[in-house]
Amino acid sequence: MAPPNFPNGMPLDYIGYAALKYPAYAPAPFDVPTGNIVGALQRVPTGPQNHMTVQIASRYLDALIDYQLSDAPALRDPKSPEYYFSSALTLLNFMTGNPDVCKRIVAKPAIVNKVIDMLLEDGVEERMKAVPRPGGPHFPAASFDEDFGSALQFVSTNLLYKEEMQELHPRIQELIPRCRTWKKQYKHSRVKTISNASERIVDQIQGMDPDMISMVRGMQDRTLVCGVPSCRVTGPDGLTLCGTCRIQRYCGRDHQKADWKYHKHICKKGLNEAAVLKESGLD
């Protein structure tokens, strides 16, 4: 289930289908195990997926961050899969393709630090392999390789937006020998993320080529889309942020107005207005 501070107590499993513009992508009933939310989201084509990422982030990003930084028992229990790669972190990782999300996560360095702490623990791989992973009829249980690769990818992606590595985590240099080992150890894993992310993390800690950083950030910038799905404007230059949620972008005032009938259901401004109307009996 979702953390208690989520709007309407919506289960994390269904957040991916909260996007009002894409009801066709919400087959019901749809059994998605908590450990494989991303598997469901990745069924969606890239264009709508970019829009859904923004919509999920608009409403849930703050709650996901707050939960990941909380003292929830499951996040502190090494026998729980949530300890290694929580449901909240799964969605945060999915959303890090969006640079606006990355910047918000890096602004709370404790999130990335918790993952780095976990990766630096002795015996982390063995314990991570031992935890139970739920599955379902539509999606198999996530494997250790998938979860481990996702944790490394989460660190690597967010490091792109952190200028001072040592300020992020005082022990970050200790990741270098571990990542070098993981790169070799999992070279032949079917999940290439482990080896690839391990190599990137080493490069990033030691000082990645600025041109490479610029190229990767540019690739992420191209995922930015206008809130109106039919609009073809992409990238940061032609889009401005919603002043309230600071996630959804628009090419101009006309499209922002046109999209409000949808965005008001996921933006704090709209949710607050709806709450006031309901309380006053005017809804």
MODELLER restraints for C-alpha pairs under 7 A, 6 or more apart:
rsr = mdl.restraints
at = mdl.atoms
rsr.add(forms.Gaussian(group=physical.xy_distance, feature=features.Distance(at['CA:1:A'], at['CA:11:A']), mean=4.53, stdev=0.5))
rsr.add(forms.Gaussian(group=physical.xy_distance, feature=features.Distance(at['CA:1:A'], at['CA:12:A']), mean=5.99, stdev=0.5))
rsr.add(forms.Gaussian(group=physical.xy_distance, feature=features.Distance(at['CA:2:A'], at['CA:9:A']), mean=6.03, stdev=0.5))
rsr.add(forms.Gaussian(group=physical.xy_distance, feature=features.Distance(at['CA:2:A'], at['CA:10:A']), mean=5.93, stdev=0.5))
rsr.add(forms.Gaussian(group=physical.xy_distance, feature=features.Distance(at['CA:2:A'], at['CA:11:A']), mean=4.68, stdev=0.5))
rsr.add(forms.Gaussian(group=physical.xy_distance, feature=features.Distance(at['CA:2:A'], at['CA:12:A']), mean=5.09, stdev=0.5))
rsr.add(forms.Gaussian(group=physical.xy_distance, feature=features.Distance(at['CA:3:A'], at['CA:67:A']), mean=6.29, stdev=0.5))
rsr.add(forms.Gaussian(group=physical.xy_distance, feature=features.Distance(at['CA:5:A'], at['CA:63:A']), mean=6.50, stdev=0.5))
rsr.add(forms.Gaussian(group=physical.xy_distance, feature=features.Distance(at['CA:6:A'], at['CA:63:A']), mean=6.05, stdev=0.5))
rsr.add(forms.Gaussian(group=physical.xy_distance, feature=features.Distance(at['CA:13:A'], at['CA:32:A']), mean=6.00, stdev=0.5))
rsr.add(forms.Gaussian(group=physical.xy_distance, feature=features.Distance(at['CA:13:A'], at['CA:33:A']), mean=6.94, stdev=0.5))
rsr.add(forms.Gaussian(group=physical.xy_distance, feature=features.Distance(at['CA:13:A'], at['CA:34:A']), mean=5.80, stdev=0.5))
rsr.add(forms.Gaussian(group=physical.xy_distance, feature=features.Distance(at['CA:13:A'], at['CA:37:A']), mean=5.87, stdev=0.5))
rsr.add(forms.Gaussian(group=physical.xy_distance, feature=features.Distance(at['CA:15:A'], at['CA:56:A']), mean=6.70, stdev=0.5))
rsr.add(forms.Gaussian(group=physical.xy_distance, feature=features.Distance(at['CA:16:A'], at['CA:41:A']), mean=6.07, stdev=0.5))
rsr.add(forms.Gaussian(group=physical.xy_distance, feature=features.Distance(at['CA:16:A'], at['CA:56:A']), mean=6.73, stdev=0.5))
rsr.add(forms.Gaussian(group=physical.xy_distance, feature=features.Distance(at['CA:17:A'], at['CA:25:A']), mean=6.89, stdev=0.5))
rsr.add(forms.Gaussian(group=physical.xy_distance, feature=features.Distance(at['CA:17:A'], at['CA:26:A']), mean=5.47, stdev=0.5))
rsr.add(forms.Gaussian(group=physical.xy_distance, feature=features.Distance(at['CA:19:A'], at['CA:52:A']), mean=5.98, stdev=0.5))
rsr.add(forms.Gaussian(group=physical.xy_distance, feature=features.Distance(at['CA:19:A'], at['CA:55:A']), mean=6.16, stdev=0.5))
rsr.add(forms.Gaussian(group=physical.xy_distance, feature=features.Distance(at['CA:20:A'], at['CA:262:A']), mean=6.59, stdev=0.5))
rsr.add(forms.Gaussian(group=physical.xy_distance, feature=features.Distance(at['CA:31:A'], at['CA:136:A']), mean=6.49, stdev=0.5))
rsr.add(forms.Gaussian(group=physical.xy_distance, feature=features.Distance(at['CA:31:A'], at['CA:138:A']), mean=6.31, stdev=0.5))
rsr.add(forms.Gaussian(group=physical.xy_distance, feature=features.Distance(at['CA:32:A'], at['CA:40:A']), mean=6.91, stdev=0.5))
rsr.add(forms.Gaussian(group=physical.xy_distance, feature=features.Distance(at['CA:32:A'], at['CA:136:A']), mean=6.43, stdev=0.5))
rsr.add(forms.Gaussian(group=physical.xy_distance, feature=features.Distance(at['CA:32:A'], at['CA:138:A']), mean=6.74, stdev=0.5))
rsr.add(forms.Gaussian(group=physical.xy_distance, feature=features.Distance(at['CA:32:A'], at['CA:139:A']), mean=6.47, stdev=0.5))
rsr.add(forms.Gaussian(group=physical.xy_distance, feature=features.Distance(at['CA:33:A'], at['CA:134:A']), mean=6.17, stdev=0.5))
rsr.add(forms.Gaussian(group=physical.xy_distance, feature=features.Distance(at['CA:33:A'], at['CA:135:A']), mean=5.54, stdev=0.5))
rsr.add(forms.Gaussian(group=physical.xy_distance, feature=features.Distance(at['CA:33:A'], at['CA:136:A']), mean=5.66, stdev=0.5))
rsr.add(forms.Gaussian(group=physical.xy_distance, feature=features.Distance(at['CA:34:A'], at['CA:87:A']), mean=6.29, stdev=0.5))
rsr.add(forms.Gaussian(group=physical.xy_distance, feature=features.Distance(at['CA:35:A'], at['CA:87:A']), mean=6.35, stdev=0.5))
rsr.add(forms.Gaussian(group=physical.xy_distance, feature=features.Distance(at['CA:35:A'], at['CA:133:A']), mean=6.84, stdev=0.5))
rsr.add(forms.Gaussian(group=physical.xy_distance, feature=features.Distance(at['CA:35:A'], at['CA:134:A']), mean=6.52, stdev=0.5))
rsr.add(forms.Gaussian(group=physical.xy_distance, feature=features.Distance(at['CA:35:A'], at['CA:141:A']), mean=6.86, stdev=0.5))
rsr.add(forms.Gaussian(group=physical.xy_distance, feature=features.Distance(at['CA:35:A'], at['CA:142:A']), mean=6.15, stdev=0.5))
rsr.add(forms.Gaussian(group=physical.xy_distance, feature=features.Distance(at['CA:36:A'], at['CA:141:A']), mean=6.94, stdev=0.5))
rsr.add(forms.Gaussian(group=physical.xy_distance, feature=features.Distance(at['CA:36:A'], at['CA:142:A']), mean=6.11, stdev=0.5))
rsr.add(forms.Gaussian(group=physical.xy_distance, feature=features.Distance(at['CA:38:A'], at['CA:90:A']), mean=6.95, stdev=0.5))
rsr.add(forms.Gaussian(group=physical.xy_distance, feature=features.Distance(at['CA:38:A'], at['CA:91:A']), mean=6.81, stdev=0.5))
rsr.add(forms.Gaussian(group=physical.xy_distance, feature=features.Distance(at['CA:38:A'], at['CA:94:A']), mean=6.50, stdev=0.5))
rsr.add(forms.Gaussian(group=physical.xy_distance, feature=features.Distance(at['CA:50:A'], at['CA:223:A']), mean=6.37, stdev=0.5))
rsr.add(forms.Gaussian(group=physical.xy_distance, feature=features.Distance(at['CA:51:A'], at['CA:225:A']), mean=6.91, stdev=0.5))
rsr.add(forms.Gaussian(group=physical.xy_distance, feature=features.Distance(at['CA:53:A'], at['CA:95:A']), mean=5.80, stdev=0.5))
rsr.add(forms.Gaussian(group=physical.xy_distance, feature=features.Distance(at['CA:54:A'], at['CA:247:A']), mean=6.37, stdev=0.5))
rsr.add(forms.Gaussian(group=physical.xy_distance, feature=features.Distance(at['CA:54:A'], at['CA:248:A']), mean=5.87, stdev=0.5))
rsr.add(forms.Gaussian(group=physical.xy_distance, feature=features.Distance(at['CA:55:A'], at['CA:266:A']), mean=6.89, stdev=0.5))
rsr.add(forms.Gaussian(group=physical.xy_distance, feature=features.Distance(at['CA:57:A'], at['CA:247:A']), mean=6.83, stdev=0.5))
rsr.add(forms.Gaussian(group=physical.xy_distance, feature=features.Distance(at['CA:58:A'], at['CA:245:A']), mean=5.59, stdev=0.5))
rsr.add(forms.Gaussian(group=physical.xy_distance, feature=features.Distance(at['CA:58:A'], at['CA:247:A']), mean=5.57, stdev=0.5))
rsr.add(forms.Gaussian(group=physical.xy_distance, feature=features.Distance(at['CA:58:A'], at['CA:248:A']), mean=6.48, stdev=0.5))
rsr.add(forms.Gaussian(group=physical.xy_distance, feature=features.Distance(at['CA:58:A'], at['CA:266:A']), mean=6.17, stdev=0.5))
rsr.add(forms.Gaussian(group=physical.xy_distance, feature=features.Distance(at['CA:58:A'], at['CA:267:A']), mean=5.91, stdev=0.5))
rsr.add(forms.Gaussian(group=physical.xy_distance, feature=features.Distance(at['CA:59:A'], at['CA:266:A']), mean=4.78, stdev=0.5))
rsr.add(forms.Gaussian(group=physical.xy_distance, feature=features.Distance(at['CA:59:A'], at['CA:267:A']), mean=5.77, stdev=0.5))
rsr.add(forms.Gaussian(group=physical.xy_distance, feature=features.Distance(at['CA:64:A'], at['CA:88:A']), mean=5.39, stdev=0.5))
rsr.add(forms.Gaussian(group=physical.xy_distance, feature=features.Distance(at['CA:68:A'], at['CA:88:A']), mean=6.38, stdev=0.5))
rsr.add(forms.Gaussian(group=physical.xy_distance, feature=features.Distance(at['CA:68:A'], at['CA:89:A']), mean=6.91, stdev=0.5))
rsr.add(forms.Gaussian(group=physical.xy_distance, feature=features.Distance(at['CA:68:A'], at['CA:111:A']), mean=6.81, stdev=0.5))
rsr.add(forms.Gaussian(group=physical.xy_distance, feature=features.Distance(at['CA:69:A'], at['CA:111:A']), mean=6.42, stdev=0.5))
rsr.add(forms.Gaussian(group=physical.xy_distance, feature=features.Distance(at['CA:74:A'], at['CA:80:A']), mean=6.03, stdev=0.5))
rsr.add(forms.Gaussian(group=physical.xy_distance, feature=features.Distance(at['CA:74:A'], at['CA:82:A']), mean=5.70, stdev=0.5))
rsr.add(forms.Gaussian(group=physical.xy_distance, feature=features.Distance(at['CA:74:A'], at['CA:83:A']), mean=6.16, stdev=0.5))
rsr.add(forms.Gaussian(group=physical.xy_distance, feature=features.Distance(at['CA:75:A'], at['CA:82:A']), mean=5.49, stdev=0.5))
rsr.add(forms.Gaussian(group=physical.xy_distance, feature=features.Distance(at['CA:75:A'], at['CA:83:A']), mean=4.40, stdev=0.5))
rsr.add(forms.Gaussian(group=physical.xy_distance, feature=features.Distance(at['CA:76:A'], at['CA:83:A']), mean=5.85, stdev=0.5))
rsr.add(forms.Gaussian(group=physical.xy_distance, feature=features.Distance(at['CA:77:A'], at['CA:83:A']), mean=5.83, stdev=0.5))
rsr.add(forms.Gaussian(group=physical.xy_distance, feature=features.Distance(at['CA:79:A'], at['CA:131:A']), mean=5.87, stdev=0.5))
rsr.add(forms.Gaussian(group=physical.xy_distance, feature=features.Distance(at['CA:80:A'], at['CA:131:A']), mean=6.13, stdev=0.5))
rsr.add(forms.Gaussian(group=physical.xy_distance, feature=features.Distance(at['CA:81:A'], at['CA:131:A']), mean=5.69, stdev=0.5))
rsr.add(forms.Gaussian(group=physical.xy_distance, feature=features.Distance(at['CA:81:A'], at['CA:132:A']), mean=6.71, stdev=0.5))
rsr.add(forms.Gaussian(group=physical.xy_distance, feature=features.Distance(at['CA:81:A'], at['CA:133:A']), mean=6.78, stdev=0.5))
rsr.add(forms.Gaussian(group=physical.xy_distance, feature=features.Distance(at['CA:84:A'], at['CA:128:A']), mean=6.68, stdev=0.5))
rsr.add(forms.Gaussian(group=physical.xy_distance, feature=features.Distance(at['CA:85:A'], at['CA:147:A']), mean=6.45, stdev=0.5))
rsr.add(forms.Gaussian(group=physical.xy_distance, feature=features.Distance(at['CA:85:A'], at['CA:151:A']), mean=6.69, stdev=0.5))
rsr.add(forms.Gaussian(group=physical.xy_distance, feature=features.Distance(at['CA:93:A'], at['CA:154:A']), mean=5.51, stdev=0.5))
rsr.add(forms.Gaussian(group=physical.xy_distance, feature=features.Distance(at['CA:95:A'], at['CA:101:A']), mean=6.55, stdev=0.5))
rsr.add(forms.Gaussian(group=physical.xy_distance, feature=features.Distance(at['CA:96:A'], at['CA:102:A']), mean=5.32, stdev=0.5))
rsr.add(forms.Gaussian(group=physical.xy_distance, feature=features.Distance(at['CA:96:A'], at['CA:157:A']), mean=6.95, stdev=0.5))
rsr.add(forms.Gaussian(group=physical.xy_distance, feature=features.Distance(at['CA:97:A'], at['CA:220:A']), mean=5.94, stdev=0.5))
rsr.add(forms.Gaussian(group=physical.xy_distance, feature=features.Distance(at['CA:98:A'], at['CA:220:A']), mean=6.10, stdev=0.5))
rsr.add(forms.Gaussian(group=physical.xy_distance, feature=features.Distance(at['CA:98:A'], at['CA:223:A']), mean=6.36, stdev=0.5))
rsr.add(forms.Gaussian(group=physical.xy_distance, feature=features.Distance(at['CA:98:A'], at['CA:224:A']), mean=6.74, stdev=0.5))
rsr.add(forms.Gaussian(group=physical.xy_distance, feature=features.Distance(at['CA:99:A'], at['CA:220:A']), mean=5.99, stdev=0.5))
rsr.add(forms.Gaussian(group=physical.xy_distance, feature=features.Distance(at['CA:99:A'], at['CA:221:A']), mean=6.36, stdev=0.5))
rsr.add(forms.Gaussian(group=physical.xy_distance, feature=features.Distance(at['CA:100:A'], at['CA:247:A']), mean=6.30, stdev=0.5))
rsr.add(forms.Gaussian(group=physical.xy_distance, feature=features.Distance(at['CA:102:A'], at['CA:158:A']), mean=5.82, stdev=0.5))
rsr.add(forms.Gaussian(group=physical.xy_distance, feature=features.Distance(at['CA:103:A'], at['CA:161:A']), mean=6.49, stdev=0.5))
rsr.add(forms.Gaussian(group=physical.xy_distance, feature=features.Distance(at['CA:106:A'], at['CA:158:A']), mean=6.40, stdev=0.5))
rsr.add(forms.Gaussian(group=physical.xy_distance, feature=features.Distance(at['CA:106:A'], at['CA:161:A']), mean=6.87, stdev=0.5))
rsr.add(forms.Gaussian(group=physical.xy_distance, feature=features.Distance(at['CA:106:A'], at['CA:162:A']), mean=6.76, stdev=0.5))
rsr.add(forms.Gaussian(group=physical.xy_distance, feature=features.Distance(at['CA:109:A'], at['CA:168:A']), mean=6.15, stdev=0.5))
rsr.add(forms.Gaussian(group=physical.xy_distance, feature=features.Distance(at['CA:112:A'], at['CA:155:A']), mean=6.20, stdev=0.5))
rsr.add(forms.Gaussian(group=physical.xy_distance, feature=features.Distance(at['CA:113:A'], at['CA:169:A']), mean=6.07, stdev=0.5))
rsr.add(forms.Gaussian(group=physical.xy_distance, feature=features.Distance(at['CA:115:A'], at['CA:151:A']), mean=6.88, stdev=0.5))
rsr.add(forms.Gaussian(group=physical.xy_distance, feature=features.Distance(at['CA:120:A'], at['CA:175:A']), mean=6.91, stdev=0.5))
rsr.add(forms.Gaussian(group=physical.xy_distance, feature=features.Distance(at['CA:128:A'], at['CA:144:A']), mean=6.79, stdev=0.5))
rsr.add(forms.Gaussian(group=physical.xy_distance, feature=features.Distance(at['CA:129:A'], at['CA:144:A']), mean=5.49, stdev=0.5))
rsr.add(forms.Gaussian(group=physical.xy_distance, feature=features.Distance(at['CA:133:A'], at['CA:141:A']), mean=5.66, stdev=0.5))
rsr.add(forms.Gaussian(group=physical.xy_distance, feature=features.Distance(at['CA:133:A'], at['CA:142:A']), mean=6.41, stdev=0.5))
rsr.add(forms.Gaussian(group=physical.xy_distance, feature=features.Distance(at['CA:134:A'], at['CA:141:A']), mean=5.27, stdev=0.5))
rsr.add(forms.Gaussian(group=physical.xy_distance, feature=features.Distance(at['CA:135:A'], at['CA:141:A']), mean=3.84, stdev=0.5))
rsr.add(forms.Gaussian(group=physical.xy_distance, feature=features.Distance(at['CA:145:A'], at['CA:191:A']), mean=6.18, stdev=0.5))
rsr.add(forms.Gaussian(group=physical.xy_distance, feature=features.Distance(at['CA:146:A'], at['CA:191:A']), mean=6.35, stdev=0.5))
rsr.add(forms.Gaussian(group=physical.xy_distance, feature=features.Distance(at['CA:148:A'], at['CA:194:A']), mean=6.84, stdev=0.5))
rsr.add(forms.Gaussian(group=physical.xy_distance, feature=features.Distance(at['CA:149:A'], at['CA:193:A']), mean=5.01, stdev=0.5))
rsr.add(forms.Gaussian(group=physical.xy_distance, feature=features.Distance(at['CA:149:A'], at['CA:194:A']), mean=4.30, stdev=0.5))
rsr.add(forms.Gaussian(group=physical.xy_distance, feature=features.Distance(at['CA:152:A'], at['CA:194:A']), mean=6.65, stdev=0.5))
rsr.add(forms.Gaussian(group=physical.xy_distance, feature=features.Distance(at['CA:152:A'], at['CA:197:A']), mean=5.79, stdev=0.5))
rsr.add(forms.Gaussian(group=physical.xy_distance, feature=features.Distance(at['CA:152:A'], at['CA:198:A']), mean=6.66, stdev=0.5))
rsr.add(forms.Gaussian(group=physical.xy_distance, feature=features.Distance(at['CA:153:A'], at['CA:193:A']), mean=6.86, stdev=0.5))
rsr.add(forms.Gaussian(group=physical.xy_distance, feature=features.Distance(at['CA:153:A'], at['CA:197:A']), mean=5.38, stdev=0.5))
rsr.add(forms.Gaussian(group=physical.xy_distance, feature=features.Distance(at['CA:156:A'], at['CA:197:A']), mean=6.28, stdev=0.5))
rsr.add(forms.Gaussian(group=physical.xy_distance, feature=features.Distance(at['CA:156:A'], at['CA:200:A']), mean=6.57, stdev=0.5))
rsr.add(forms.Gaussian(group=physical.xy_distance, feature=features.Distance(at['CA:156:A'], at['CA:201:A']), mean=5.39, stdev=0.5))
rsr.add(forms.Gaussian(group=physical.xy_distance, feature=features.Distance(at['CA:160:A'], at['CA:213:A']), mean=6.64, stdev=0.5))
rsr.add(forms.Gaussian(group=physical.xy_distance, feature=features.Distance(at['CA:165:A'], at['CA:205:A']), mean=6.46, stdev=0.5))
rsr.add(forms.Gaussian(group=physical.xy_distance, feature=features.Distance(at['CA:166:A'], at['CA:172:A']), mean=6.67, stdev=0.5))
rsr.add(forms.Gaussian(group=physical.xy_distance, feature=features.Distance(at['CA:176:A'], at['CA:202:A']), mean=5.32, stdev=0.5))
rsr.add(forms.Gaussian(group=physical.xy_distance, feature=features.Distance(at['CA:179:A'], at['CA:198:A']), mean=4.68, stdev=0.5))
rsr.add(forms.Gaussian(group=physical.xy_distance, feature=features.Distance(at['CA:179:A'], at['CA:199:A']), mean=6.72, stdev=0.5))
rsr.add(forms.Gaussian(group=physical.xy_distance, feature=features.Distance(at['CA:179:A'], at['CA:202:A']), mean=6.70, stdev=0.5))
rsr.add(forms.Gaussian(group=physical.xy_distance, feature=features.Distance(at['CA:180:A'], at['CA:198:A']), mean=6.67, stdev=0.5))
rsr.add(forms.Gaussian(group=physical.xy_distance, feature=features.Distance(at['CA:180:A'], at['CA:199:A']), mean=6.85, stdev=0.5))
rsr.add(forms.Gaussian(group=physical.xy_distance, feature=features.Distance(at['CA:182:A'], at['CA:195:A']), mean=6.35, stdev=0.5))
rsr.add(forms.Gaussian(group=physical.xy_distance, feature=features.Distance(at['CA:182:A'], at['CA:198:A']), mean=6.54, stdev=0.5))
rsr.add(forms.Gaussian(group=physical.xy_distance, feature=features.Distance(at['CA:183:A'], at['CA:194:A']), mean=6.77, stdev=0.5))
rsr.add(forms.Gaussian(group=physical.xy_distance, feature=features.Distance(at['CA:183:A'], at['CA:195:A']), mean=4.06, stdev=0.5))
rsr.add(forms.Gaussian(group=physical.xy_distance, feature=features.Distance(at['CA:183:A'], at['CA:198:A']), mean=5.57, stdev=0.5))
rsr.add(forms.Gaussian(group=physical.xy_distance, feature=features.Distance(at['CA:183:A'], at['CA:199:A']), mean=6.31, stdev=0.5))
rsr.add(forms.Gaussian(group=physical.xy_distance, feature=features.Distance(at['CA:186:A'], at['CA:194:A']), mean=6.49, stdev=0.5))
rsr.add(forms.Gaussian(group=physical.xy_distance, feature=features.Distance(at['CA:186:A'], at['CA:195:A']), mean=5.78, stdev=0.5))
rsr.add(forms.Gaussian(group=physical.xy_distance, feature=features.Distance(at['CA:187:A'], at['CA:195:A']), mean=5.58, stdev=0.5))
rsr.add(forms.Gaussian(group=physical.xy_distance, feature=features.Distance(at['CA:221:A'], at['CA:235:A']), mean=5.22, stdev=0.5))
rsr.add(forms.Gaussian(group=physical.xy_distance, feature=features.Distance(at['CA:221:A'], at['CA:236:A']), mean=6.19, stdev=0.5))
rsr.add(forms.Gaussian(group=physical.xy_distance, feature=features.Distance(at['CA:222:A'], at['CA:234:A']), mean=6.06, stdev=0.5))
rsr.add(forms.Gaussian(group=physical.xy_distance, feature=features.Distance(at['CA:222:A'], at['CA:235:A']), mean=4.64, stdev=0.5))
rsr.add(forms.Gaussian(group=physical.xy_distance, feature=features.Distance(at['CA:223:A'], at['CA:235:A']), mean=6.69, stdev=0.5))
rsr.add(forms.Gaussian(group=physical.xy_distance, feature=features.Distance(at['CA:224:A'], at['CA:234:A']), mean=5.51, stdev=0.5))
rsr.add(forms.Gaussian(group=physical.xy_distance, feature=features.Distance(at['CA:224:A'], at['CA:235:A']), mean=5.01, stdev=0.5))
rsr.add(forms.Gaussian(group=physical.xy_distance, feature=features.Distance(at['CA:224:A'], at['CA:236:A']), mean=6.54, stdev=0.5))
rsr.add(forms.Gaussian(group=physical.xy_distance, feature=features.Distance(at['CA:225:A'], at['CA:233:A']), mean=6.53, stdev=0.5))
rsr.add(forms.Gaussian(group=physical.xy_distance, feature=features.Distance(at['CA:225:A'], at['CA:234:A']), mean=4.73, stdev=0.5))
rsr.add(forms.Gaussian(group=physical.xy_distance, feature=features.Distance(at['CA:225:A'], at['CA:235:A']), mean=6.63, stdev=0.5))
rsr.add(forms.Gaussian(group=physical.xy_distance, feature=features.Distance(at['CA:225:A'], at['CA:249:A']), mean=6.59, stdev=0.5))
rsr.add(forms.Gaussian(group=physical.xy_distance, feature=features.Distance(at['CA:226:A'], at['CA:233:A']), mean=6.24, stdev=0.5))
rsr.add(forms.Gaussian(group=physical.xy_distance, feature=features.Distance(at['CA:226:A'], at['CA:234:A']), mean=6.57, stdev=0.5))
rsr.add(forms.Gaussian(group=physical.xy_distance, feature=features.Distance(at['CA:226:A'], at['CA:239:A']), mean=6.70, stdev=0.5))
rsr.add(forms.Gaussian(group=physical.xy_distance, feature=features.Distance(at['CA:226:A'], at['CA:249:A']), mean=5.31, stdev=0.5))
rsr.add(forms.Gaussian(group=physical.xy_distance, feature=features.Distance(at['CA:226:A'], at['CA:250:A']), mean=4.44, stdev=0.5))
rsr.add(forms.Gaussian(group=physical.xy_distance, feature=features.Distance(at['CA:226:A'], at['CA:251:A']), mean=5.75, stdev=0.5))
rsr.add(forms.Gaussian(group=physical.xy_distance, feature=features.Distance(at['CA:227:A'], at['CA:248:A']), mean=6.33, stdev=0.5))
rsr.add(forms.Gaussian(group=physical.xy_distance, feature=features.Distance(at['CA:227:A'], at['CA:249:A']), mean=5.93, stdev=0.5))
rsr.add(forms.Gaussian(group=physical.xy_distance, feature=features.Distance(at['CA:227:A'], at['CA:250:A']), mean=5.56, stdev=0.5))
rsr.add(forms.Gaussian(group=physical.xy_distance, feature=features.Distance(at['CA:227:A'], at['CA:259:A']), mean=6.53, stdev=0.5))
rsr.add(forms.Gaussian(group=physical.xy_distance, feature=features.Distance(at['CA:228:A'], at['CA:255:A']), mean=6.35, stdev=0.5))
rsr.add(forms.Gaussian(group=physical.xy_distance, feature=features.Distance(at['CA:228:A'], at['CA:259:A']), mean=6.15, stdev=0.5))
rsr.add(forms.Gaussian(group=physical.xy_distance, feature=features.Distance(at['CA:233:A'], at['CA:251:A']), mean=6.54, stdev=0.5))
rsr.add(forms.Gaussian(group=physical.xy_distance, feature=features.Distance(at['CA:238:A'], at['CA:251:A']), mean=5.77, stdev=0.5))
rsr.add(forms.Gaussian(group=physical.xy_distance, feature=features.Distance(at['CA:239:A'], at['CA:249:A']), mean=5.62, stdev=0.5))
rsr.add(forms.Gaussian(group=physical.xy_distance, feature=features.Distance(at['CA:239:A'], at['CA:250:A']), mean=5.06, stdev=0.5))
rsr.add(forms.Gaussian(group=physical.xy_distance, feature=features.Distance(at['CA:239:A'], at['CA:251:A']), mean=4.53, stdev=0.5))
rsr.add(forms.Gaussian(group=physical.xy_distance, feature=features.Distance(at['CA:240:A'], at['CA:249:A']), mean=5.14, stdev=0.5))
rsr.add(forms.Gaussian(group=physical.xy_distance, feature=features.Distance(at['CA:240:A'], at['CA:250:A']), mean=5.42, stdev=0.5))
rsr.add(forms.Gaussian(group=physical.xy_distance, feature=features.Distance(at['CA:240:A'], at['CA:251:A']), mean=6.47, stdev=0.5))
rsr.add(forms.Gaussian(group=physical.xy_distance, feature=features.Distance(at['CA:241:A'], at['CA:247:A']), mean=6.15, stdev=0.5))
rsr.add(forms.Gaussian(group=physical.xy_distance, feature=features.Distance(at['CA:241:A'], at['CA:248:A']), mean=5.79, stdev=0.5))
rsr.add(forms.Gaussian(group=physical.xy_distance, feature=features.Distance(at['CA:241:A'], at['CA:249:A']), mean=4.34, stdev=0.5))
rsr.add(forms.Gaussian(group=physical.xy_distance, feature=features.Distance(at['CA:241:A'], at['CA:250:A']), mean=6.56, stdev=0.5))
rsr.add(forms.Gaussian(group=physical.xy_distance, feature=features.Distance(at['CA:242:A'], at['CA:248:A']), mean=5.53, stdev=0.5))
rsr.add(forms.Gaussian(group=physical.xy_distance, feature=features.Distance(at['CA:242:A'], at['CA:249:A']), mean=5.79, stdev=0.5))
rsr.add(forms.Gaussian(group=physical.xy_distance, feature=features.Distance(at['CA:244:A'], at['CA:268:A']), mean=6.69, stdev=0.5))
rsr.add(forms.Gaussian(group=physical.xy_distance, feature=features.Distance(at['CA:244:A'], at['CA:269:A']), mean=6.37, stdev=0.5))
rsr.add(forms.Gaussian(group=physical.xy_distance, feature=features.Distance(at['CA:245:A'], at['CA:267:A']), mean=5.78, stdev=0.5))
rsr.add(forms.Gaussian(group=physical.xy_distance, feature=features.Distance(at['CA:245:A'], at['CA:268:A']), mean=6.41, stdev=0.5))
rsr.add(forms.Gaussian(group=physical.xy_distance, feature=features.Distance(at['CA:250:A'], at['CA:256:A']), mean=5.79, stdev=0.5))
rsr.add(forms.Gaussian(group=physical.xy_distance, feature=features.Distance(at['CA:264:A'], at['CA:270:A']), mean=3.96, stdev=0.5))
rsr.add(forms.Gaussian(group=physical.xy_distance, feature=features.Distance(at['CA:264:A'], at['CA:271:A']), mean=6.38, stdev=0.5))
rsr.add(forms.Gaussian(group=physical.xy_distance, feature=features.Distance(at['CA:265:A'], at['CA:271:A']), mean=5.99, stdev=0.5))
rsr.add(forms.Gaussian(group=physical.xy_distance, feature=features.Distance(at['CA:277:A'], at['CA:283:A']), mean=4.99, stdev=0.5))
